[in-house]
C-alpha cells in the first residue's frame, strides 16, 4: 500500500511537470508568433 501511494505521487509529479512544460512551450510559441507577425506586418 505504501509503495503504491509513493508510485501515485511520482506519477502526479510527472504529470504536473509535463503539463507545466506544455504551458511554457505554448506560451513561447505564442510570443514568437506575435513577434514574427509584427516583423511581417512591419516590413
C-alpha positions as a Python dict, from the first residue, in 0.01 Angstrom:
ca = {
    (1, 'X'): (0, 0, 0),
    (2, 'X'): (281, 240, 93),
    (3, 'X'): (474, 165, -228),
    (4, 'X'): (155, 219, -431),
    (5, 'X'): (100, 560, -269),
    (6, 'X'): (460, 659, -349),
    (7, 'X'): (410, 550, -712),
    (8, 'X'): (92, 762, -741),
    (9, 'X'): (275, 1066, -602),
    (10, 'X'): (556, 1018, -857),
    (11, 'X'): (302, 985, -1141),
    (12, 'X'): (123, 1304, -1029),
    (13, 'X'): (458, 1486, -1009),
    (14, 'X'): (549, 1371, -1361),
    (15, 'X'): (208, 1476, -1497),
    (16, 'X'): (234, 1820, -1335),
    (17, 'X'): (585, 1868, -1483),
    (18, 'X'): (461, 1763, -1830),
    (19, 'X'): (162, 1999, -1801),
    (20, 'X'): (390, 2286, -1695),
    (21, 'X'): (625, 2213, -1988),
    (22, 'X'): (331, 2216, -2234),
    (23, 'X'): (209, 2552, -2096),
    (24, 'X'): (562, 2702, -2118),
    (25, 'X'): (612, 2574, -2476),
    (26, 'X'): (268, 2704, -2580),
    (27, 'X'): (346, 3047, -2429),
    (28, 'X'): (687, 3063, -2605),
    (29, 'X'): (528, 2965, -2939),
    (30, 'X'): (257, 3231, -2894),
    (31, 'X'): (516, 3501, -2812),
    (32, 'X'): (735, 3403, -3110),
    (33, 'X'): (427, 3401, -3336),
    (34, 'X'): (338, 3755, -3220),
    (35, 'X'): (698, 3875, -3282),
    (36, 'X'): (706, 3714, -3630),
    (37, 'X'): (367, 3869, -3716),
    (38, 'X'): (490, 4214, -3600),
    (39, 'X'): (804, 4183, -3815),
    (40, 'X'): (599, 4056, -4112),
    (41, 'X'): (344, 4341, -4083),
    (42, 'X'): (621, 4597, -4020),
    (43, 'X'): (806, 4519, -4346),
}
